[in-house]
Amino acid sequence: MLTSLVRPIGDRIRRLTHRLRGDAGMNTAEYAVGTLAAVAFAAVLLKVLTSPNIQKALTEIIERALK
């Protein structure tokens, strides 16, 4: 009786672990895509913040805040 209850649980656990093992390589790919997206965003942000117009606007905002 106990064996008939335990065996289906063991089968479910084996199927679940087999499914989870199949996606092992995806984590690395997802991290790589996320890292590339973060680097691209940082490059765009750097380009925007180093433009003369934005630097002038930020300087004016800071000077006005300090007065």
CORCORKA-V928190 format. One record per residue. RES is the residue in one letter. PSI is psi as a letter, one per 40 degrees, with the letter a starting at -180 (999 if undefined). NEAR is the number of other ideal C-beta (glycine too) atoms within 12 Angstrom. D_CENTER is the distance of its C-alpha to the mean C-alpha in whole Angstrom. Layout:
res | psi | near | d_center
RES | PSI | NEAR | D_CENTER
RES | PSI | NEAR | D_CENTER
//
This chain:
res | psi | near | d_center
M | d | 6 | 47
L | d | 8 | 44
T | d | 9 | 44
S | d | 10 | 43
L | d | 10 | 41
V | d | 12 | 39
R | d | 13 | 38
P | d | 13 | 36
I | d | 14 | 34
G | d | 14 | 34
D | d | 14 | 33
R | d | 13 | 30
I | d | 14 | 29
R | d | 14 | 29
R | d | 14 | 28
L | d | 14 | 25
T | d | 14 | 24
H | d | 13 | 25
R | d | 12 | 22
L | d | 13 | 20
R | d | 13 | 21
G | d | 12 | 21
D | e | 14 | 17
A | d | 13 | 16
G | e | 11 | 16
M | d | 13 | 13
N | d | 14 | 10
T | d | 12 | 11
A | d | 13 | 11
E | d | 14 | 7
Y | d | 13 | 6
A | d | 14 | 9
V | d | 14 | 8
G | d | 14 | 5
T | d | 14 | 7
L | d | 14 | 10
A | d | 14 | 9
A | d | 14 | 9
V | d | 14 | 12
A | d | 14 | 13
F | d | 14 | 13
A | d | 14 | 14
A | d | 14 | 17
V | d | 14 | 18
L | d | 14 | 18
L | d | 13 | 20
K | d | 13 | 23
V | d | 16 | 23
L | d | 17 | 24
T | e | 14 | 26
S | i | 14 | 28
P | d | 12 | 32
N | d | 12 | 32
I | d | 16 | 28
Q | d | 14 | 30
K | d | 14 | 33
A | d | 15 | 32
L | d | 17 | 30
T | d | 15 | 33
E | d | 14 | 35
I | d | 13 | 33
I | d | 12 | 33
E | d | 11 | 36
R | d | 10 | 37
A | d | 9 | 35
L | e | 8 | 37
K | 999 | 7 | 40
//
